[in-house]
Amino acid sequence: MRQIAASLACALLAACARAPAPSAAEQPVAVQPSAAMEANRRAEASLRRGDLDGAALHYREALRLSLAVEDANGIAANAINLSIVYQRQGKYQQARASLAPLLERATVDHTPERRAQAALRRAVLDIDERQFAAAAEWVQRAAAWCGQPCALSAAIRNVQGQLALEAGRHGEAVDAAREALASARAASDSAEAANALRLLGMAAIAAGDGAAALAPLGEALEIDRGLGVPRKIYLDLVGLGRASALRGEREVARGYYERAVAVSEADRDEAGAAEARALAAALGSTASSR
């Protein structure tokens, strides 16, 4: 189920927060805020090019400059974005450490929503490394910080549903995904709606029902193509491949896997391309053995 963990990380990556420009009344004399914003823009440009090393370099600089002038919004945005980039690089220790200015070593006040977002990031990191007990604790903190009403309720329910799915509680996962989907649609949050749909599809696959997985995964794919996030498109295609394979439609599944390879290669995601190739190869070896 690592695909689901990656999908949630991607949702946050797609929503990488830009540090807002301070108002004239808030603008200090020092030049660091504009320098931090420039570093943030360079990081975003690096991400668009698929240059994760460059993105990490510039987000680190933006975070340093934001810390230097105690810009709470800049600290939060750049810490979260840096964590996401580190996760994509497989650098989990650094990904956790980058969140410290919002969680363990906060030196300025951050809004509860920002703390909740950082706590969700920690949960996603823990899920990706299969540290589910720790992830559950961070989700609980996120929910407590966010309160009610909570702008992150869809994301929180998606992560809770993911944890339920990892524990084999399929019904609970489906309930959480449906609640997340309703919240996301009410808030016009397309990224979290796609996450909820993908979770519904993966829950159906885990239950052995490939047919039930096709519609939510197909809808997630349409949303993610509209959002233009390659990694999420890849995950949808892999999910559709798995669902088709469960239905015995091996050539259809192969087509989805081949599309996933193409998307990953274009996104310079070597690990994703290798995984999709392995899934397609498994179909071939299974077919030849019959």
N, C-alpha and C positions, 0 to 999 in steps of 0.2 A: 504493500500500500504506500510505498514511498512516492508514487506518482501524485497522490493526493496532497502529501506534505509539500511537495514541490509546487503544486498548483496554488496553494495558499500563499506561499512565499512570493510567487509571481504576482498574485493579486496585489500584494503590498508593493511590489516593485513597480507595477503599472501605476500605482498611486504615489510614486515617489514625490515627497512634498518639497515644493520650492519654499525657501525662506522668503517671507513676504517683505517687500521694501518698507522700511520704517517711515512713519509720517515725519513731516518737518519738525514737529514738536519733539519727536522721539530721537531724531537723528543726532548722534553725538558729533563732536568736532573731529574726532579721530577718523581715519579713513578706513578702518578695518571693516565696517559693515559692507561698503561697496566692494571691497576686496573679497570678502566672504561670498557675496553674491556672484562675483565674477568666477570664483573658484567653483561655486555650485553650477553655474552655467557650463563651465568646462567639463565638469563631471557628467552632466546630462548629455553633452555632445559626445563624450567618450562612450557612454552607454549606447547611444544611437549607432555608433560605429562598431559596437561589440567589443570595445577595448575595456575589459574589466579592470586591468591593472591601472590604466589611466584614470578610470572612474574612481577607484579606491584612492589613488593619490590625491585627486582634486577634492573628493569629499573629506578626506583627512585634513587637508588644508582649510577647507571651509569650516569644518568643525573647530579647528584650532583657533581660527580668527573669531568665530562666534563666541567661544569660551572666553577669549581675551577681553571682550566687551560685554560679557554677560547678557548676550542676546538670546533670551529664552526660546523664541520661535526658531531662530537659526540653529541653536544647539540641538533642539529636538528634531528638526527636519534633517539636518546633516547626520546626526547620530543614527537615526533610523535608516536613512538611505545607505550609509556606509555599512551598516549591519546587513542589509539586503545584498549588497555587492559582495561582501565577504562570504555570505552563505552561497552565492552562486559560484564562488571560487572554491568552495569546500573548506573554507577557513573558519571553522565553527568557534574556536576559542576567541579569535579576533572579532567575530561577529557578535559574540556575547559581550566582550569587553567594550565594544563601541557604544553599547547601550548604557554603560555605567553612568554617564552624566545625567541620565534621566532616572535611573533606578538606584544603584548602590551608592554613587558618589555625587548626588545632585548638589550643586552649589548655588543654584538659583531656583526660584519657584517655577514649576511647570504646571500647566492646566491638568486637571484630572484626565481629560481626554487624551492628552499627549502621553501621560504616564500609562494609561490603558493601552494605547497603541504600542508603546514600547514593551509592555508586558505581553501583549499578543505576539510580538516579534520573538520574544524569548520562548514562548510556547511553541511557535512554529519551528524554531531552531531545535528545541528539545524533541519534538515529534520526529523531525528529520533524522535525528540520531537515536530514535526509539527510546527516549527517556520519558516515558509516558506519565509517570507519577509527577515528575517535576513540571511537565507541561500542564497537567491538570491544576497544579498550584498556581502557575502563572495565569492561566485562564481565569481562575477564581479571583485573583488580584485585579485582573483587567475588568471583570464585571463589577467588582466593588468600587474601583476607581471611577468607572464610567457612570455608574448609577442609573437612574431612570428619569426622563427618557435618555437614551444613549445613542449617539450617532454611530457607534460601532457595534450595535446589537447584532446586526447580520453577520459581521465578521466573527464576533464572539460565538454565536450559535454555530457557525460553520466549523470553527475549531473544536467546539464541544462535540459536534457531530462526528468529526474526524476521529476524535479520541474514542468515541463510542464504537465507531466502525473498527478501529484497530483492536478494540477489546472483544470484538465479535458480537456486539449488541446492535444488530442490524436495524431492528425496529426503532431503537432510540436514535440511531444515526439518521434514519429517514425522517423522523419527527423533527429533529434539529434542523435538517436541511430544508424541510418545508417551511419551518418558522423563519429561517434565514432568508429564504426566497421571498416570502411575503414581506419581510422587513426591507429587504433590498429593493423590491419593486416599489414599495411605498415611498422609499427615499430616492427613487430613480438612480440607484447605485448599480450600474450595469456589471461592474467587475465582481461585486459580491454575489449578484444574481447568477452570474456564470459559475462562480465557485459553488454555489448551492446546487445548481443543476448538475455540475460535475460530480458533486458528492452523492447526489441521488443516483446518478449513473453508476458510480463505483460501488455503491451499496447494493445495487441490483446485481452487478457482476459478482460481488462477493457472495451473494445469495445464490449464484448460479443461474440467474435469469437474464440472459443476454438480450432477449426481446424487450424487456422492460427498461433496459439501459439505453437503448438506441435513441428514443425521443429526447430525454433530457440532455444526453451528450451531444446530439445534433443541434439542439437549441443553444447549448453552451458554445459550440463551435461557431455558430452564426454570430453570437454576441462578441466572442473573442476576435473574430475576423474583423468585425466593425471597430473594435478597440485597437486592433493592430498590434497585439502582443504575441510575438512568435512562440515563446515558451508555452503559453497557455493554449495556443492553437495546436502545438505539438501534443500536449497532454490530452486534448480532446480527441485528436486523431488516434492516438494510442488507445484511449479508452474505447473508441468506436471499433478499432481493430480487435480488441479483446472481446467486446460484445459480439462481434460478428463471428469470431472464432468459436465462442461458446455455442452459437447457433449452427455451427458446422459449415459456415460460409467462408471457407478458407481463402478463396481467391479474393473475395471482398475484403477480408481481413488483411490480406497481403497488400491490396491497394491502399488501404489506410496506413499501413506501416511504411510503405514506400513514400507516401506523401509526408509522413512524419519525418522520414530521413531527409527529404528535400528541404523541409522547413528548418530542421536543425542545422543542416549544412549551410543554408543561407544565413542562419543566425549565429554561425560559428560555434555551435554547441556540439562538440565532438562526442561528449558522453551520451547526449540524447540520441545522436545519430547512431552510435554504436548499439544502444539499447534497442532502437527500432529495427536495426538490421538483425540483431539476435532474435527478436520476436518473429521477424519474417523468415529467418532461417529455420527456426523451430517448426514453423508451419510446413516448410519444405521437407524437413527430415521426417516429420510425422506422416506426411502424405506418401513419401517414398517407402515407408515401412509397412504400408498396408497392402 
